[in-house]
Amino acid sequence: MANPSLLFAIFFAALLVQGGLSTTFTFKNNCAKTIWPGIQDNPNVPAFPQTGFTLAASASNSITASSKWAGRIWGRTGCSTNAGRFTCQTGDCGTGQVACNGNGGTPPATLLEFTLDGSGGKDYYDISLVDGFNLPASITPQGVSGCQTTSCSANINAQCPSQLQVTESGTVVACKSACLAFDQPQYCCTGAYNSPKTCKATSYSEFFKKECPQAYSYAYDDSSSTFTCPNGANYLITFCP
């Protein structure tokens, strides 16, 4: 009869080889209204088990993904179904369904970005306002010591400059980035501005940085906005922390 300890060791080694170790993402909605998280995988990584779901106010949902997953998460707001088609005021992924099925969210939307088991075997995570803002959010590593929470808890919509506002029925529901609003190289870090030396903070990115100091405010805002944790942590994602 085979040694049970040996069988377990072989099974565990197989999981390591296949990238079968897992990371649990817990989604918590502290907002006053229902939101609809969307998830998009990066290319060539194990797929996240869901690409979109409903999360009622005060509800939470835990989903187990591969510890080698990489991609982005965002919250959709103001969603409804009309004539059988699901659409959202912000963050809509264009599928007509709650599931995003590989599509990203239409900006402006607050992005939570992850690369698990990246360089040096570390997890990398950040909150990005490069595509604008629609919801406050935070990322809290769990189960591993020495890892830092990153948060964008400000209600940027309430302070959004008029040139960047997205409104529905007179209410500001999202705040565009300057790149999205003006499509100029100095705001988008493109063309002659496509490097850290030439693309600098602007008055608009500084507005976002003042409101949410830990979040990316423009493309090369790496030094204060990227966080790392040993691979093996779980993550609590809170909307409206």
Backbone as CSV, one residue per row, in Angstrom:
resi,resn,N_x,N_y,N_z,CA_x,CA_y,CA_z,C_x,C_y,C_z
1,MET,0.849,-1.192,0.000,0.000,0.000,0.000,0.883,1.240,0.000
2,ALA,0.518,2.219,-0.837,1.322,3.436,-0.959,1.308,4.217,0.338
3,ASN,2.409,4.889,0.601,2.536,5.738,1.781,1.687,6.999,1.602
4,PRO,0.668,7.241,2.479,-0.190,8.427,2.320,0.600,9.726,2.326
5,SER,1.638,9.824,3.138,2.442,11.044,3.194,3.137,11.291,1.865
6,LEU,3.627,10.188,1.243,4.286,10.319,-0.046,3.305,10.750,-1.122
7,LEU,2.102,10.181,-1.102,1.081,10.571,-2.075,0.721,12.039,-1.937
8,PHE,0.600,12.500,-0.680,0.276,13.914,-0.461,1.390,14.815,-0.982
9,ALA,2.646,14.409,-0.744,3.779,15.206,-1.207,3.792,15.298,-2.732
10,ILE,3.498,14.167,-3.389,3.461,14.160,-4.849,2.335,15.049,-5.356
11,PHE,1.166,14.963,-4.714,0.022,15.780,-5.114,0.334,17.261,-4.952
12,PHE,0.949,17.620,-3.814,1.283,19.015,-3.549,2.297,19.523,-4.566
13,ALA,3.291,18.710,-4.898,4.283,19.097,-5.896,3.624,19.308,-7.256
14,ALA,2.646,18.462,-7.581,1.936,18.618,-8.854,1.182,19.932,-8.906
15,LEU,0.596,20.320,-7.781,-0.092,21.605,-7.732,0.870,22.746,-7.988
16,LEU,2.054,22.664,-7.376,3.049,23.711,-7.583,3.441,23.802,-9.050
17,VAL,3.679,22.653,-9.671,4.094,22.643,-11.063,3.015,23.217,-11.959
18,GLN,1.747,22.899,-11.674,0.638,23.327,-12.513,0.119,24.709,-12.154
19,GLY,0.733,25.364,-11.171,0.230,26.665,-10.755,-1.107,26.553,-10.059
20,GLY,-1.328,25.445,-9.353,-2.629,25.178,-8.774,-2.875,25.815,-7.426
21,LEU,-1.869,26.452,-6.841,-2.097,27.124,-5.568,-3.067,28.273,-5.775
22,SER,-3.802,28.625,-4.725,-4.914,29.559,-4.909,-4.784,30.807,-4.042
23,THR,-5.467,31.842,-4.485,-5.589,33.105,-3.760,-7.070,33.428,-3.649
24,THR,-7.518,33.788,-2.453,-8.920,34.131,-2.249,-9.092,35.644,-2.298
25,PHE,-9.986,36.085,-3.165,-10.369,37.493,-3.252,-11.740,37.641,-2.603
26,THR,-11.830,38.462,-1.565,-13.110,38.744,-0.922,-13.543,40.146,-1.302
27,PHE,-14.712,40.248,-1.911,-15.265,41.517,-2.365,-16.294,41.986,-1.348
28,LYS,-16.147,43.203,-0.869,-17.057,43.768,0.129,-17.622,45.088,-0.392
29,ASN,-18.943,45.230,-0.357,-19.588,46.457,-0.823,-20.072,47.282,0.366
30,ASN,-19.315,48.325,0.697,-19.730,49.256,1.747,-20.479,50.454,1.189
31,CYS,-20.761,50.448,-0.113,-21.511,51.545,-0.725,-22.987,51.442,-0.346
32,ALA,-23.701,52.528,-0.524,-25.120,52.561,-0.158,-25.997,51.833,-1.177
33,LYS,-25.458,51.584,-2.372,-26.240,50.954,-3.432,-25.516,49.718,-3.969
34,THR,-26.263,48.890,-4.673,-25.690,47.732,-5.344,-24.645,48.176,-6.367
35,ILE,-23.552,47.413,-6.457,-22.587,47.598,-7.528,-22.395,46.252,-8.232
36,TRP,-21.704,46.281,-9.362,-21.512,45.078,-10.163,-20.017,44.981,-10.510
37,PRO,-19.223,44.293,-9.682,-17.804,44.163,-10.002,-17.587,43.499,-11.356
38,GLY,-16.580,43.984,-12.077,-16.150,43.375,-13.325,-14.702,42.939,-13.198
39,ILE,-14.337,41.874,-13.885,-12.980,41.337,-13.833,-12.514,41.048,-15.252
40,GLN,-11.274,41.472,-15.560,-10.662,41.182,-16.855,-9.295,40.561,-16.632
41,ASP,-9.041,39.402,-17.245,-7.742,38.732,-17.147,-6.723,39.413,-18.049
42,ASN,-5.464,39.424,-17.608,-4.367,39.728,-18.515,-4.162,38.555,-19.478
43,PRO,-3.475,38.777,-20.611,-3.222,37.654,-21.531,-2.342,36.582,-20.886
44,ASN,-2.599,35.343,-21.257,-1.722,34.205,-20.931,-1.579,33.949,-19.434
45,VAL,-2.664,34.133,-18.684,-2.677,33.783,-17.264,-3.893,32.908,-16.995
46,PRO,-3.896,32.136,-15.890,-5.092,31.368,-15.540,-6.301,32.301,-15.376
47,ALA,-7.429,31.901,-15.904,-8.620,32.750,-15.889,-9.194,32.891,-14.483
48,PHE,-9.675,34.089,-14.171,-10.436,34.290,-12.945,-11.758,33.546,-13.095
49,PRO,-12.271,32.926,-12.012,-13.469,32.086,-12.156,-14.721,32.830,-12.602
50,GLN,-14.813,34.126,-12.327,-15.960,34.910,-12.766,-15.457,36.181,-13.440
51,THR,-16.256,36.719,-14.360,-15.883,37.971,-15.016,-16.830,39.117,-14.669
52,GLY,-17.820,38.841,-13.847,-18.731,39.886,-13.394,-19.841,39.294,-12.556
53,PHE,-20.283,40.055,-11.557,-21.361,39.570,-10.694,-22.006,40.751,-9.980
54,THR,-23.124,40.479,-9.321,-23.873,41.488,-8.579,-23.455,41.451,-7.117
55,LEU,-23.266,42.635,-6.522,-22.883,42.717,-5.119,-23.752,43.785,-4.449
56,ALA,-24.736,43.332,-3.688,-25.668,44.249,-3.027,-24.963,45.074,-1.963
57,ALA,-25.587,46.165,-1.565,-25.054,46.987,-0.480,-24.881,46.139,0.774
58,SER,-23.729,46.278,1.429,-23.357,45.571,2.665,-23.037,44.094,2.445
59,ALA,-23.108,43.616,1.207,-22.841,42.203,0.930,-21.360,41.968,0.683
60,SER,-20.960,40.702,0.768,-19.599,40.313,0.427,-19.646,39.012,-0.367
61,ASN,-18.560,38.751,-1.095,-18.486,37.552,-1.926,-17.025,37.150,-2.034
62,SER,-16.710,35.911,-1.714,-15.339,35.414,-1.789,-15.191,34.476,-2.980
63,ILE,-14.138,34.695,-3.763,-13.881,33.904,-4.963,-12.425,33.453,-4.930
64,THR,-12.193,32.181,-5.184,-10.850,31.623,-5.181,-10.318,31.561,-6.609
65,ALA,-9.140,32.168,-6.793,-8.500,32.206,-8.110,-7.110,31.592,-8.014
66,SER,-6.482,31.396,-9.149,-5.114,30.897,-9.177,-4.163,31.907,-8.540
67,SER,-3.147,31.417,-7.845,-2.146,32.302,-7.252,-1.210,32.887,-8.305
68,LYS,-1.439,32.565,-9.580,-0.677,33.142,-10.678,-1.539,34.061,-11.543
69,TRP,-2.712,34.445,-11.031,-3.608,35.294,-11.820,-3.047,36.705,-11.946
70,ALA,-3.397,37.365,-13.024,-3.087,38.783,-13.220,-4.233,39.413,-14.001
71,GLY,-4.594,40.632,-13.619,-5.678,41.311,-14.315,-6.147,42.523,-13.559
72,ARG,-7.342,42.961,-13.914,-7.899,44.168,-13.299,-9.335,43.931,-12.844
73,ILE,-9.702,44.658,-11.817,-11.027,44.582,-11.215,-11.569,46.002,-11.103
74,TRP,-12.851,46.173,-11.314,-13.470,47.495,-11.143,-14.919,47.300,-10.739
75,GLY,-15.535,48.361,-10.260,-16.939,48.316,-9.895,-17.791,49.067,-10.912
76,ARG,-18.901,48.461,-11.321,-19.842,49.131,-12.228,-21.010,49.689,-11.408
77,THR,-21.518,50.834,-11.825,-22.600,51.481,-11.082,-23.758,51.824,-12.018
78,GLY,-24.928,52.012,-11.405,-26.107,52.430,-12.158,-26.513,51.431,-13.224
79,CYS,-26.444,50.159,-12.917,-26.729,49.127,-13.918,-28.207,48.744,-13.920
80,SER,-28.682,48.368,-15.084,-30.074,47.925,-15.220,-30.196,47.090,-16.489
81,THR,-31.312,46.375,-16.608,-31.586,45.554,-17.789,-32.799,46.113,-18.509
82,ASN,-32.600,46.477,-19.767,-33.680,46.990,-20.595,-33.753,46.184,-21.880
83,ALA,-34.947,45.675,-22.183,-35.154,44.838,-23.377,-34.158,43.689,-23.413
84,GLY,-33.864,43.145,-22.224,-32.979,41.999,-22.122,-31.501,42.311,-22.180
85,ARG,-31.131,43.592,-22.273,-29.716,43.969,-22.358,-29.289,44.675,-21.079
86,PHE,-28.229,44.194,-20.476,-27.683,44.738,-19.233,-26.680,45.843,-19.564
87,THR,-26.894,47.030,-19.010,-25.986,48.162,-19.227,-25.762,48.898,-17.914
88,CYS,-24.657,49.649,-17.851,-24.288,50.381,-16.635,-23.922,51.822,-16.975
89,GLN,-24.200,52.726,-16.025,-23.821,54.126,-16.210,-22.307,54.290,-16.219
90,THR,-21.606,53.562,-15.348,-20.148,53.641,-15.312,-19.541,52.235,-15.302
91,GLY,-18.386,52.109,-15.949,-17.658,50.844,-15.963,-18.243,49.774,-16.854
92,ASP,-19.201,50.111,-17.694,-19.876,49.112,-18.529,-18.868,48.369,-19.407
93,CYS,-19.038,47.042,-19.521,-18.076,46.270,-20.312,-18.622,45.870,-21.678
94,GLY,-19.837,46.317,-22.010,-20.302,46.232,-23.381,-20.793,44.878,-23.850
95,THR,-20.963,43.924,-22.940,-21.413,42.594,-23.363,-22.929,42.451,-23.361
96,GLY,-23.606,43.403,-22.690,-25.050,43.262,-22.536,-25.435,42.275,-21.471
97,GLN,-24.443,41.799,-20.693,-24.656,40.818,-19.635,-23.930,41.278,-18.372
98,VAL,-24.264,40.628,-17.252,-23.532,40.909,-16.021,-22.084,40.450,-16.155
99,ALA,-21.854,39.335,-16.841,-20.499,38.844,-17.099,-19.828,39.710,-18.159
100,CYS,-18.551,40.039,-17.933,-17.818,40.861,-18.898,-17.149,40.039,-19.991
101,ASN,-16.942,38.743,-19.745,-16.489,37.818,-20.786,-15.238,38.301,-21.524
102,GLY,-14.269,38.826,-20.768,-13.000,39.236,-21.364,-12.899,40.708,-21.695
103,ASN,-14.004,41.434,-21.660,-13.978,42.870,-21.951,-13.564,43.670,-20.727
104,GLY,-12.919,44.797,-20.967,-12.628,45.739,-19.903,-13.779,46.701,-19.691
105,GLY,-13.683,47.500,-18.645,-14.726,48.473,-18.346,-14.511,49.771,-19.102
106,THR,-15.598,50.372,-19.548,-15.510,51.665,-20.224,-15.078,52.731,-19.230
107,PRO,-13.999,53.472,-19.516,-13.589,54.532,-18.597,-14.551,55.721,-18.665
108,PRO,-14.589,56.511,-17.585,-13.747,56.444,-16.390,-14.227,55.385,-15.388
109,ALA,-13.256,54.681,-14.807,-13.544,53.705,-13.766,-12.298,53.508,-12.915
110,THR,-12.488,53.387,-11.619,-11.402,53.093,-10.696,-10.950,51.661,-10.915
111,LEU,-9.663,51.457,-11.197,-9.145,50.122,-11.495,-8.308,49.596,-10.341
112,LEU,-8.500,48.319,-10.022,-7.667,47.615,-9.048,-6.891,46.565,-9.825
113,GLU,-5.584,46.726,-9.879,-4.749,45.932,-10.772,-3.869,44.974,-9.968
114,PHE,-3.757,43.742,-10.464,-2.993,42.702,-9.761,-2.103,41.947,-10.739
115,THR,-0.897,41.634,-10.289,-0.046,40.625,-10.908,0.437,39.725,-9.784
116,LEU,-0.147,38.546,-9.682,0.241,37.607,-8.629,1.422,36.764,-9.107
117,ASP,2.319,36.481,-8.174,3.508,35.684,-8.483,4.288,36.312,-9.634
118,GLY,4.537,37.613,-9.503,5.291,38.330,-10.524,6.784,38.264,-10.265
119,SER,7.498,39.313,-10.633,8.951,39.352,-10.483,9.371,39.066,-9.044
120,GLY,10.339,38.160,-8.885,10.821,37.806,-7.557,9.842,36.987,-6.744
121,GLY,8.823,36.432,-7.403,7.828,35.643,-6.690,6.886,36.458,-5.839
122,LYS,6.809,37.756,-6.093,5.955,38.639,-5.301,4.646,38.934,-6.031
123,ASP,3.624,39.286,-5.240,2.395,39.851,-5.790,2.579,41.360,-5.923
124,TYR,2.088,41.907,-7.015,2.099,43.349,-7.228,0.650,43.813,-7.365
125,TYR,0.316,44.923,-6.716,-1.058,45.408,-6.776,-1.082,46.921,-6.663
126,ASP,-2.108,47.517,-7.248,-2.243,48.977,-7.196,-3.676,49.379,-7.475
127,ILE,-3.983,50.613,-7.134,-5.238,51.261,-7.534,-4.877,52.325,-8.556
128,SER,-5.535,52.300,-9.692,-5.204,53.218,-10.777,-6.375,54.137,-11.104
129,LEU,-6.061,55.441,-11.167,-7.012,56.437,-11.641,-6.569,56.986,-12.993
130,VAL,-5.676,56.260,-13.662,-5.188,56.692,-14.970,-6.340,56.799,-15.968
131,ASP,-7.343,55.930,-15.815,-8.533,55.985,-16.670,-9.685,56.738,-16.005
132,GLY,-9.403,57.445,-14.914,-10.445,58.185,-14.213,-10.975,57.421,-13.004
133,PHE,-12.045,57.950,-12.434,-12.582,57.468,-11.152,-14.090,57.331,-11.242
134,ASN,-14.600,56.248,-10.616,-16.057,56.179,-10.431,-16.453,55.778,-9.014
135,LEU,-15.592,55.005,-8.321,-15.924,54.533,-6.977,-14.692,54.548,-6.079
136,PRO,-14.852,54.903,-4.795,-13.760,54.675,-3.846,-13.536,53.176,-3.680
137,ALA,-12.282,52.784,-3.423,-11.974,51.357,-3.277,-10.671,51.186,-2.512
138,SER,-10.494,50.004,-1.944,-9.244,49.683,-1.255,-8.879,48.233,-1.495
139,ILE,-7.582,47.914,-1.332,-7.055,46.558,-1.415,-6.325,46.275,-0.111
140,THR,-6.742,45.227,0.604,-6.111,44.860,1.873,-5.593,43.434,1.796
141,PRO,-4.264,43.237,1.803,-3.722,41.878,1.844,-4.060,41.213,3.176
142,GLN,-4.308,39.921,3.132,-4.652,39.170,4.336,-3.858,37.866,4.393
143,GLY,-3.518,37.457,5.619,-2.874,36.170,5.815,-1.367,36.189,5.712
144,VAL,-0.786,37.325,5.355,0.668,37.472,5.262,1.048,38.774,5.952
145,SER,2.032,38.738,6.803,2.418,39.937,7.548,3.318,40.837,6.703
146,GLY,3.328,42.120,7.065,4.230,43.066,6.435,3.756,43.628,5.117
147,CYS,2.503,43.388,4.739,1.970,43.891,3.472,1.043,45.072,3.736
148,GLN,1.043,46.034,2.838,0.370,47.303,3.072,-0.953,47.396,2.327
149,THR,-1.952,47.921,3.010,-3.216,48.266,2.367,-3.015,49.491,1.485
150,THR,-3.629,49.491,0.314,-3.675,50.692,-0.504,-5.135,51.072,-0.711
151,SER,-5.412,52.364,-0.628,-6.802,52.806,-0.612,-6.981,54.112,-1.369
152,CYS,-8.100,54.238,-2.035,-8.580,55.511,-2.568,-9.983,55.679,-2.010
153,SER,-10.053,56.310,-0.837,-11.322,56.384,-0.111,-12.078,57.683,-0.333
154,ALA,-11.474,58.641,-1.020,-12.130,59.937,-1.231,-13.274,59.812,-2.233
155,ASN,-14.287,60.635,-2.056,-15.369,60.725,-3.038,-14.963,61.766,-4.078
156,ILE,-14.139,61.346,-5.027,-13.606,62.270,-6.025,-14.718,62.871,-6.876
157,ASN,-15.806,62.134,-7.076,-16.909,62.675,-7.880,-17.426,64.002,-7.310
158,ALA,-17.416,64.120,-5.997,-17.939,65.344,-5.363,-17.021,66.533,-5.579
159,GLN,-15.736,66.279,-5.894,-14.758,67.349,-6.076,-14.307,67.501,-7.527
160,CYS,-14.832,66.697,-8.417,-14.335,66.609,-9.784,-14.430,67.942,-10.537
161,PRO,-13.343,68.393,-11.166,-13.408,69.613,-11.984,-14.465,69.489,-13.073
162,SER,-15.091,70.587,-13.398,-16.220,70.562,-14.332,-15.836,69.964,-15.684
163,GLN,-14.574,70.191,-16.139,-14.155,69.692,-17.441,-14.063,68.167,-17.478
164,LEU,-14.007,67.542,-16.298,-13.803,66.094,-16.223,-15.060,65.337,-15.803
165,GLN,-16.121,66.028,-15.516,-17.308,65.393,-14.939,-18.077,64.554,-15.960
166,VAL,-18.566,63.396,-15.495,-19.547,62.596,-16.226,-20.828,62.641,-15.406
167,THR,-21.915,63.105,-15.994,-23.151,63.304,-15.238,-24.285,62.455,-15.789
168,GLU,-25.161,62.079,-14.895,-26.414,61.403,-15.237,-27.526,62.088,-14.458
169,SER,-28.481,62.664,-15.183,-29.614,63.367,-14.554,-29.136,64.417,-13.557
170,GLY,-28.065,65.115,-13.929,-27.563,66.205,-13.106,-26.653,65.788,-11.971
171,THR,-26.396,64.491,-11.822,-25.526,63.990,-10.764,-24.203,63.524,-11.358
172,VAL,-23.086,63.905,-10.734,-21.772,63.460,-11.188,-21.590,61.998,-10.774
173,VAL,-21.449,61.123,-11.751,-21.328,59.682,-11.476,-19.911,59.167,-11.704
174,ALA,-19.049,59.979,-12.335,-17.664,59.578,-12.570,-16.860,60.822,-12.910
175,CYS,-15.533,60.665,-12.818,-14.612,61.776,-13.081,-13.555,61.297,-14.074
176,LYS,-13.516,61.898,-15.246,-12.582,61.499,-16.294,-11.139,61.853,-15.923
177,SER,-10.206,61.108,-16.462,-8.818,61.547,-16.451,-8.648,62.637,-17.503
178,ALA,-7.565,63.417,-17.380,-7.306,64.450,-18.383,-7.038,63.825,-19.746
179,CYS,-6.407,62.636,-19.760,-6.177,61.946,-21.030,-7.499,61.637,-21.720
180,LEU,-8.446,61.091,-20.961,-9.746,60.756,-21.536,-10.497,62.006,-21.973
181,ALA,-10.402,63.067,-21.186,-11.171,64.279,-21.471,-10.610,65.053,-22.660
182,PHE,-9.271,65.140,-22.766,-8.656,66.031,-23.750,-7.874,65.310,-24.855
183,ASP,-7.501,64.037,-24.629,-6.788,63.225,-25.615,-5.549,63.952,-26.147
184,GLN,-4.735,64.479,-25.237,-3.513,65.178,-25.592,-2.303,64.389,-25.087
185,PRO,-1.204,64.352,-25.865,-0.040,63.534,-25.491,0.511,63.830,-24.103
186,GLN,0.529,65.099,-23.705,1.097,65.439,-22.394,0.274,64.876,-21.245
187,TYR,-1.001,64.599,-21.489,-1.856,63.997,-20.469,-1.881,62.466,-20.579
188,CYS,-1.679,61.954,-21.798,-1.772,60.511,-22.034,-0.418,59.812,-21.992
189,CYS,0.673,60.575,-21.865,2.028,60.010,-21.880,2.270,59.236,-23.169
190,THR,1.936,59.852,-24.288,2.141,59.258,-25.605,3.023,60.182,-26.439
191,GLY,3.440,59.679,-27.610,4.257,60.485,-28.516,5.553,60.925,-27.853
192,ALA,5.835,62.205,-27.925,7.060,62.761,-27.345,7.068,62.681,-25.824
193,TYR,5.922,62.380,-25.226,5.798,62.317,-23.759,5.798,60.871,-23.250
194,ASN,6.224,59.936,-24.085,6.134,58.517,-23.748,7.355,58.018,-22.979
195,SER,7.675,58.682,-21.868,8.756,58.213,-20.995,8.625,58.913,-19.653
196,PRO,9.186,58.329,-18.603,9.117,58.974,-17.284,9.775,60.347,-17.255
197,LYS,10.772,60.562,-18.125,11.472,61.848,-18.136,10.645,62.963,-18.757
198,THR,9.824,62.600,-19.738,9.074,63.635,-20.455,7.628,63.760,-19.993
199,CYS,7.059,62.695,-19.442,5.668,62.763,-18.987,5.642,63.007,-17.489
200,LYS,5.273,64.188,-17.104,5.270,64.596,-15.707,3.846,64.820,-15.216
201,ALA,3.733,64.993,-13.916,2.426,65.311,-13.331,1.899,66.630,-13.885
202,THR,0.593,66.705,-14.035,-0.077,67.934,-14.471,-1.018,68.402,-13.370
203,SER,-1.628,69.538,-13.546,-2.568,70.029,-12.528,-3.723,69.058,-12.346
204,TYR,-4.094,68.354,-13.423,-5.203,67.406,-13.321,-4.777,66.151,-12.569
205,SER,-3.605,65.601,-12.911,-3.149,64.411,-12.179,-2.865,64.761,-10.721
206,GLU,-2.401,65.969,-10.475,-2.152,66.393,-9.094,-3.448,66.488,-8.298
207,PHE,-4.555,66.831,-8.975,-5.858,66.823,-8.303,-6.188,65.412,-7.822
208,PHE,-6.025,64.407,-8.690,-6.305,63.025,-8.301,-5.352,62.569,-7.196
209,LYS,-4.086,62.978,-7.299,-3.093,62.554,-6.311,-3.380,63.165,-4.946
210,LYS,-3.851,64.376,-4.925,-4.205,65.014,-3.656,-5.363,64.279,-2.993
211,GLU,-6.338,63.871,-3.782,-7.509,63.183,-3.236,-7.165,61.750,-2.802
212,CYS,-6.327,61.077,-3.582,-5.969,59.678,-3.303,-4.469,59.499,-3.471
213,PRO,-3.678,59.825,-2.443,-2.213,59.817,-2.562,-1.609,58.462,-2.901
214,GLN,-2.281,57.355,-2.588,-1.707,56.035,-2.851,-2.024,55.502,-4.241
215,ALA,-2.900,56.171,-4.972,-3.339,55.662,-6.273,-2.525,56.265,-7.410
216,TYR,-2.413,55.494,-8.500,-1.822,56.025,-9.722,-2.650,57.202,-10.211
217,SER,-1.990,58.332,-10.477,-2.698,59.496,-11.000,-2.392,59.741,-12.474
218,TYR,-1.265,59.171,-12.956,-0.945,59.192,-14.381,0.002,58.025,-14.644
219,ALA,0.347,57.800,-15.906,0.982,56.538,-16.294,2.293,56.241,-15.591
220,TYR,3.093,57.268,-15.277,4.412,57.023,-14.693,4.477,57.374,-13.214
221,ASP,3.373,57.221,-12.546,3.278,57.529,-11.116,3.584,56.275,-10.290
222,ASP,4.694,55.591,-10.611,4.977,54.289,-10.007,5.468,54.360,-8.573
223,SER,6.301,55.338,-8.262,7.071,55.291,-7.016,6.205,55.264,-5.771
224,SER,5.051,55.883,-5.807,4.195,55.939,-4.613,2.912,55.135,-4.763
225,SER,2.811,54.333,-5.827,1.505,53.745,-6.144,1.506,52.240,-6.344
226,THR,2.680,51.608,-6.483,2.754,50.160,-6.653,3.149,49.508,-5.338
227,PHE,2.437,48.455,-4.966,2.672,47.771,-3.685,2.959,46.300,-3.955
228,THR,3.719,45.677,-3.055,4.079,44.276,-3.212,3.789,43.504,-1.936
229,CYS,3.647,42.187,-2.115,3.377,41.291,-0.997,3.880,39.913,-1.414
230,PRO,4.373,39.103,-0.486,4.772,37.748,-0.874,3.601,36.981,-1.476
231,ASN,3.871,36.236,-2.536,2.823,35.420,-3.134,2.296,34.437,-2.103
232,GLY,0.991,34.302,-2.019,0.359,33.464,-1.013,-0.616,34.226,-0.145
233,ALA,-0.615,35.563,-0.281,-1.592,36.376,0.448,-2.973,36.225,-0.196
234,ASN,-4.000,36.501,0.610,-5.352,36.679,0.100,-5.650,38.181,0.101
235,TYR,-6.717,38.575,-0.597,-6.973,40.007,-0.755,-8.434,40.353,-0.483
236,LEU,-8.626,41.352,0.365,-9.943,41.929,0.611,-10.057,43.187,-0.247
237,ILE,-11.057,43.199,-1.115,-11.338,44.358,-1.976,-12.613,45.001,-1.463
238,THR,-12.489,46.242,-1.036,-13.630,46.947,-0.463,-13.994,48.122,-1.336
239,PHE,-15.242,48.176,-1.751,-15.763,49.331,-2.459,-16.416,50.265,-1.445
240,CYS,-16.101,51.559,-1.542,-16.528,52.564,-0.564,-15.997,52.235,0.830
241,PRO,-14.647,52.127,0.965,-14.074,51.753,2.279,-14.284,52.837,3.326
